[in-house]
Amino acid sequence: MNIARSVAAIFASLALATGTFVAQSSGADEMMGRHSMEGKVTSVDAKKGWVHVKTQEGTMIVHFPPSALEGVKKGDTINVDLAMKDNGPDTTKAKSQR
């Protein structure tokens, strides 16, 4: 039997295999594309904080603090709440090209 779990919102840089984001705000400090996806845990490394979640949209590989994954097991059904923030252009490239 799968255990439904709610996982805290993920902000900023996420390595997503697939995903669709729709801007929902115009303020620079506000989150964009906030949404929730349900999926099945296909792999979990609780010691390192990595979890693979298969959703209808595709497979996500996300990182959490290891303590957040202590009770999560392969086969569990979880909800992942996502949001992102545009931090503007990458200034490290501009500085190195001067």
ZAMARGU-4260 file (C-alpha; in steps of 0.2 Angstrom, whole numbers, plus 5000, padded with zeros to 4 digits):
<rodrens>
0) 5000/5000/5000 | 5007/5017/4995 | 5008/5031/5009 | 5003/5048/5003 | 5016/5061/5009
5) 5016/5080/5007 | 5034/5086/5003 | 5039/5104/5007 | 5040/5117/4992 | 5056/5117/4982
10) 5063/5134/4978 | 5076/5139/4965 | 5087/5127/4956 | 5080/5110/4953 | 5086/5097/4941
15) 5070/5091/4932 | 5070/5078/4919 | 5054/5086/4913 | 5042/5100/4919 | 5031/5114/4913
20) 5031/5131/4922 | 5018/5145/4919 | 5022/5162/4926 | 5009/5167/4939 | 5017/5183/4946
25) 5025/5199/4940 | 5035/5204/4956 | 5054/5200/4956 | 5053/5193/4973 | 5038/5182/4970
30) 5038/5163/4965 | 5032/5158/4948 | 5024/5142/4941 | 5019/5136/4958 | 5011/5119/4957
35) 5009/5102/4965 | 5012/5085/4957 | 5009/5068/4963 | 5020/5054/4959 | 5027/5037/4964
40) 5045/5036/4972 | 5055/5025/4960 | 5072/5027/4969 | 5077/5036/4986 | 5094/5039/4994
45) 5089/5046/5011 | 5107/5047/5017 | 5112/5059/5002 | 5095/5067/5000 | 5090/5062/4983
50) 5073/5055/4977 | 5067/5050/4960 | 5048/5053/4957 | 5038/5047/4942 | 5024/5058/4938
55) 5012/5060/4924 | 5023/5073/4917 | 5039/5063/4918 | 5052/5058/4930 | 5059/5071/4942
60) 5076/5070/4952 | 5075/5081/4967 | 5086/5084/4982 | 5080/5087/5000 | 5088/5088/5017
65) 5092/5070/5021 | 5081/5071/5037 | 5066/5075/5026 | 5067/5058/5017 | 5070/5047/5032
70) 5052/5039/5031 | 5051/5039/5012 | 5053/5022/5003 | 5053/5016/4985 | 5035/5013/4980
75) 5027/5027/4991 | 5016/5040/4983 | 5021/5058/4987 | 5015/5075/4982 | 5029/5087/4977
80) 5025/5106/4978 | 5036/5116/4966 | 5040/5134/4963 | 5054/5144/4955 | 5061/5161/4956
85) 5070/5170/4942 | 5086/5177/4950 | 5090/5187/4934 | 5105/5185/4922 | 5120/5175/4926
90) 5133/5188/4931 | 5148/5176/4933 | 5149/5174/4914 | 5149/5193/4911 | 5163/5196/4924
95) 5174/5183/4917 | 5173/5189/4899 | 5179/5207/4904
</rodrens>
